[in-house]
Amino acid sequence: MPSSRLIDPGELRAACERVLPWLDGGDEPARAELAAAVRSSLKTLAAVAPGRSVEVRVPPFAAVQCVAGPRHTRGTPANVVETDPRTWLELATGRLKWTDAVDSGRVSASGTRADVSQWLPIVRLSSSRPE
């Protein structure tokens, strides 16, 4: 799990901007760039939705606990959100709606507190596609 140090908003924006061309249909970014964008956005989610009742997993890069409520301490959490890096970053940058991601099966959300849509997007970025 990421450390409790807050992510600088500029650092978050820069990390997400580096993967923006990929989200807009370009080439996949370097693994380190992808990891930085996923980790910084998840860490920001944990900061804006503090708590330990929901675990948000984006393998293979990171998982965070967030959302106030009953604390999870052992075993499989009751409230879990899991998705792939691309889907997470599309949600985190506002390119994909939570309901669309869940309805299409791109996000697995189990438990009564697993809807994290009220904290999305994490960062809004303009498209890098030419107009």
C-alpha positions as a printed Julia matrix, in Angstrom:
131×3 Matrix{Float64}:
   0.0     0.0     0.0
   1.32    3.49   -0.79
   2.71    5.59    2.03
   0.56    8.19    3.77
   2.48   11.12    2.23
   0.11   13.29    0.19
   0.59   13.51   -3.53
   1.42   16.95   -4.84
  -1.34   18.01   -7.28
   1.29   18.99   -9.85
   2.93   15.58   -9.54
  -0.43   13.86  -10.01
  -1.27   15.98  -13.05
   2.15   15.42  -14.63
   1.97   11.65  -14.1
  -1.48   11.47  -15.65
  -0.54   13.77  -18.55
   2.28   11.38  -19.48
  -0.25    8.58  -20.09
  -2.88   10.79  -21.72
  -1.82    9.99  -25.31
  -2.36    6.27  -24.55
  -5.79    6.93  -23.08
  -6.61    8.83  -26.26
  -5.64    5.87  -28.45
  -1.86    6.22  -28.79
   0.97    3.87  -27.88
   1.16    2.32  -24.44
   3.44    4.3   -22.12
   6.52    2.91  -20.41
   5.69    0.7   -17.43
   7.21    3.22  -15.0
   5.02    6.03  -16.36
   1.91    3.87  -16.18
   2.77    2.79  -12.62
   3.34    6.41  -11.53
  -0.04    7.53  -12.9
  -1.92    4.63  -11.29
  -0.16    4.95   -7.94
  -0.46    8.71   -7.67
  -4.15    8.69   -8.6
  -4.94    5.86   -6.15
  -3.01    7.61   -3.43
  -5.01   10.76   -4.12
  -8.25    8.79   -3.9
  -7.17    7.49   -0.49
  -6.43   11.06    0.61
  -9.76   12.54   -0.55
 -11.81    9.56    0.67
 -10.01    8.62    3.88
 -10.94    5.42    5.63
 -10.42    1.69    5.46
 -13.77    0.19    4.46
 -13.11   -0.18    0.7
 -10.08   -1.64   -1.01
  -9.41   -0.38   -4.53
  -7.09   -2.65   -6.5
  -5.38   -1.9    -9.8
  -3.05   -4.84  -10.4
  -0.18   -5.08  -10.85
   0.57   -1.58   -9.63
  -1.22   -0.74   -6.4
  -4.08   -1.15   -3.97
  -5.37    1.34   -1.42
  -7.9     1.31    1.36
 -10.26    4.25    1.46
 -13.8     5.41    2.34
 -14.99    5.93    5.89
 -16.89    3.12    7.51
 -16.26   -0.21    9.18
 -12.55   -0.95    9.08
 -11.31   -4.01    7.26
  -8.45   -5.76    9.05
  -8.09   -9.39    7.92
  -8.99  -11.66    5.04
 -10.86  -10.58    1.95
 -12.4    -7.14    2.38
 -16.19   -6.86    2.25
 -15.97   -3.93   -0.18
 -13.61   -4.32   -3.11
 -13.15   -2.43   -6.36
 -10.83   -4.0    -8.91
  -9.95   -2.99  -12.44
  -7.1    -2.8   -14.93
  -4.76    0.21  -15.21
  -6.34    1.64  -18.37
  -9.87    1.52  -16.97
  -8.75    3.03  -13.68
  -6.98    5.9   -15.43
  -9.98    6.51  -17.68
 -12.12    6.77  -14.53
  -9.54    8.87  -12.7
  -9.31   11.37  -15.57
 -13.03   11.56  -16.3
 -12.88    9.75  -19.64
 -15.14    6.93  -18.43
 -18.23    7.04  -16.24
 -18.37    4.75  -13.22
 -21.73    3.28  -14.21
 -20.5     2.51  -17.73
 -17.38    0.81  -16.37
 -19.36   -1.32  -13.92
 -22.14   -2.14  -16.4
 -19.64   -3.25  -19.05
 -17.69   -5.42  -16.6
 -14.54   -3.33  -16.81
 -14.79   -2.7   -13.06
 -15.63   -5.31  -10.46
 -17.26   -3.6    -7.47
 -18.5    -5.77   -4.62
 -19.97   -4.65   -1.33
 -22.37   -1.93   -0.26
 -19.66    0.74   -0.02
 -17.77   -0.16   -3.2
 -19.18    2.69   -5.31
 -16.38    5.28   -5.36
 -17.94    7.37   -8.13
 -18.48   10.41   -5.89
 -14.69   10.9    -5.77
 -14.19   10.54   -9.52
 -12.62   11.96  -11.54
  -9.47   12.41   -9.51
  -7.98   14.85  -12.02
  -9.48   16.43  -15.14
  -7.22   16.64  -18.15
  -7.81   17.97  -21.65
  -7.59   15.5   -24.49
  -4.26   15.3   -26.27
  -6.02   14.46  -29.56
  -5.76   17.14  -32.22
  -9.1    18.84  -32.92
